[in-house]
């Protein structure tokens, strides 16, 4: 079973994924894959520079992520070019990672924009949304990054709304409290998924 984990910016996706990993669940994170694919000297990085301009790179050849983020937010064509370069590669790497843990009872696939596209629809068995109020999303993101409230709201506006995500979710973890609260809720879902796998195997 593959659980697609998603949620808005600042919702706590990464922390939830980390807690699942601590429980021994294999976790494949498409954001981490994207970072690896855009490391210096990677072919995808050279394609990005060729398509969107050499100014997308820092002087040391690394990706200027802040500049790229602003550029693709401002230019829809640039965003489509970036997606055409990265998304097929990310999906291919994710499939390889998932195949490497095929004997696990279940796996977590972290996709921030899971519902915004259909690339992973056929891969996942269930979707899990990490949810919190939008005010908390903004506060958390400001605390961990150099983005201001206006920039965060622009990112949120490019994603599905909170209500849309919740309507599409098979499962939800409300992440409005402490880390201990989140840990307890992740453990609850973990036990549910393990039991689901046991029942499924006994039927088959």
C-alpha positions as CSV (number, residue, x, y, z in Angstrom):
1,X,0.0,0.0,0.0
2,X,1.3,3.5,-0.9
3,X,-0.1,6.4,1.0
4,X,0.2,9.8,-0.7
5,X,1.0,12.4,2.0
6,X,0.2,16.0,1.2
7,X,-0.9,19.3,2.6
8,X,-0.5,23.0,2.2
9,X,2.7,24.9,2.8
10,X,3.5,25.1,6.5
11,X,1.0,22.3,7.4
12,X,3.7,20.0,8.8
13,X,4.1,17.5,6.0
14,X,7.8,17.1,6.5
15,X,7.5,16.6,10.2
16,X,4.7,14.0,9.8
17,X,6.8,12.2,7.2
18,X,9.8,12.2,9.6
19,X,7.6,10.6,12.3
20,X,6.4,7.9,9.9
21,X,10.0,7.2,9.0
22,X,10.9,6.9,12.7
23,X,8.3,4.2,12.9
24,X,10.2,2.3,10.2
25,X,7.9,3.2,7.3
26,X,9.7,3.8,4.0
27,X,9.3,7.5,3.0
28,X,9.8,8.8,-0.5
29,X,9.7,12.6,-0.6
30,X,9.3,14.3,-4.1
31,X,10.7,17.6,-2.7
32,X,13.9,15.9,-1.6
33,X,14.1,14.2,-5.0
34,X,13.7,17.6,-6.7
35,X,16.5,19.1,-4.6
36,X,18.8,16.2,-5.5
37,X,18.0,16.6,-9.2
38,X,18.8,20.3,-9.1
39,X,22.2,20.0,-7.3
40,X,25.2,21.4,-9.0
41,X,26.4,19.6,-12.2
42,X,23.1,17.7,-12.5
43,X,21.7,17.5,-16.1
44,X,18.3,19.0,-15.0
45,X,20.0,22.0,-13.5
46,X,21.8,22.7,-16.8
47,X,18.5,22.4,-18.7
48,X,16.8,24.9,-16.3
49,X,19.6,27.4,-16.9
50,X,19.4,26.9,-20.6
51,X,15.6,27.2,-20.7
52,X,15.1,30.0,-18.1
53,X,18.4,31.9,-18.1
54,X,21.8,31.6,-16.5
55,X,20.7,34.1,-13.9
56,X,18.8,31.2,-12.3
57,X,22.2,30.0,-11.0
58,X,24.4,31.4,-8.3
59,X,28.0,32.3,-9.0
60,X,29.1,28.9,-7.7
61,X,26.8,27.1,-10.2
62,X,24.2,26.2,-7.6
63,X,20.5,26.9,-8.2
64,X,19.2,30.2,-6.9
65,X,16.0,28.8,-5.5
66,X,14.6,32.1,-4.3
67,X,15.0,33.7,-7.8
68,X,13.6,30.6,-9.5
69,X,10.6,30.5,-7.3
70,X,9.8,34.2,-7.9
71,X,10.4,33.8,-11.7
72,X,8.0,30.8,-12.1
73,X,5.4,32.5,-9.9
74,X,5.5,35.6,-12.1
75,X,5.7,33.7,-15.5
76,X,3.2,30.9,-16.2
77,X,5.3,29.8,-19.3
78,X,8.4,29.6,-17.1
79,X,6.6,27.4,-14.6
80,X,5.4,25.1,-17.4
81,X,9.0,24.9,-18.7
82,X,10.3,24.0,-15.2
83,X,7.6,21.4,-14.7
84,X,8.4,19.8,-18.1
85,X,12.1,19.5,-17.1
86,X,11.6,18.3,-13.5
87,X,8.3,16.4,-13.2
88,X,9.1,13.4,-15.4
89,X,12.4,13.0,-13.7
90,X,10.9,13.3,-10.2
91,X,8.2,10.7,-11.0
92,X,10.7,8.3,-12.5
93,X,13.0,8.5,-9.4
94,X,10.0,8.2,-7.0
95,X,8.9,5.0,-8.8
96,X,12.4,3.6,-8.4
97,X,12.5,4.4,-4.7
98,X,9.1,2.9,-4.1
99,X,10.1,-0.3,-6.0
100,X,13.1,-0.6,-3.7
101,X,10.8,-1.0,-0.7
102,X,8.1,-3.1,-2.3
103,X,8.1,-5.7,0.6
104,X,7.2,-3.1,3.2
105,X,3.6,-3.4,4.5
106,X,3.0,0.2,3.3
107,X,5.0,3.2,2.2
108,X,4.6,7.0,2.4
109,X,5.0,9.1,-0.8
110,X,5.2,12.8,0.0
111,X,3.8,15.0,-2.8
112,X,3.1,18.6,-1.9
113,X,0.9,19.2,-4.9
114,X,-0.6,15.7,-5.0
115,X,-4.2,16.9,-5.9
116,X,-3.1,19.7,-8.2
117,X,-2.1,17.1,-10.9
118,X,-2.6,13.5,-11.8
119,X,0.9,12.2,-12.1
120,X,0.7,10.1,-8.9
121,X,-3.0,9.2,-9.0
122,X,-2.3,5.7,-10.3
123,X,0.5,5.0,-7.8
124,X,-1.2,5.7,-4.5
125,X,-3.7,3.6,-2.6
126,X,-4.8,6.3,-0.2
127,X,-4.3,10.0,0.3
128,X,-3.4,11.5,3.7
129,X,-3.7,15.3,4.2
130,X,-1.8,17.1,7.0
131,X,-4.1,20.0,7.9
132,X,-4.0,23.1,9.9
133,X,-5.6,26.6,9.7
134,X,-4.2,29.0,7.1
135,X,-3.1,31.4,9.8
136,X,-0.9,28.6,11.3
137,X,0.4,27.8,7.8
138,X,1.6,31.4,7.5
139,X,3.1,31.6,11.0
140,X,5.0,28.4,10.7
141,X,6.4,29.2,7.2
142,X,7.5,32.6,8.3
143,X,9.3,31.1,11.3
144,X,11.2,28.6,9.3
145,X,12.0,30.6,6.1
146,X,12.8,34.1,5.0
147,X,9.5,34.5,3.2
148,X,7.1,37.2,4.3
149,X,3.4,36.9,4.7
150,X,2.6,38.2,1.2
151,X,4.9,35.7,-0.5
152,X,3.5,32.9,1.5
153,X,-0.1,33.9,0.6
154,X,1.0,33.9,-3.0
155,X,2.2,30.4,-2.7
156,X,-1.0,29.3,-1.0
157,X,-3.0,30.9,-3.7
158,X,-1.3,28.7,-6.3
159,X,-2.2,25.6,-4.4
160,X,-5.7,24.1,-3.8
161,X,-7.6,25.7,-1.0
162,X,-7.7,24.0,2.4
163,X,-11.4,23.0,1.9
164,X,-10.6,21.5,-1.5
165,X,-7.8,19.3,-0.1
166,X,-9.9,18.1,2.8
167,X,-12.7,17.2,0.4
168,X,-10.3,15.1,-1.7
169,X,-8.6,13.4,1.2
170,X,-9.1,9.8,2.2
171,X,-7.5,10.4,5.6
172,X,-6.7,13.6,7.6
173,X,-4.3,14.4,10.4
174,X,-5.1,17.7,12.1
175,X,-1.8,19.3,13.0
176,X,-2.8,22.2,15.2
177,X,-1.1,21.4,18.4
178,X,2.3,20.2,19.7
179,X,4.8,17.8,18.2
180,X,3.7,15.3,20.8
181,X,0.1,15.6,19.5
182,X,1.3,15.1,16.0
183,X,3.3,12.0,17.0
184,X,0.2,10.5,18.6
185,X,-1.9,11.0,15.5
186,X,0.8,9.6,13.2
187,X,1.1,6.6,15.4
188,X,-2.7,6.1,15.2
189,X,-2.7,6.3,11.4
190,X,0.3,4.0,11.3
191,X,-1.5,1.3,13.3
192,X,-4.6,1.8,11.1
193,X,-2.5,1.3,7.9
194,X,-0.7,-1.8,9.3
195,X,-4.1,-3.3,10.2
196,X,-5.4,-2.5,6.8
197,X,-2.5,-4.3,5.2
198,X,-3.0,-7.3,7.4
199,X,-6.6,-7.6,6.5
200,X,-5.9,-7.1,2.8
201,X,-3.3,-9.9,2.9
202,X,-5.6,-12.3,4.7
203,X,-8.3,-11.7,2.1
204,X,-5.9,-12.2,-0.8
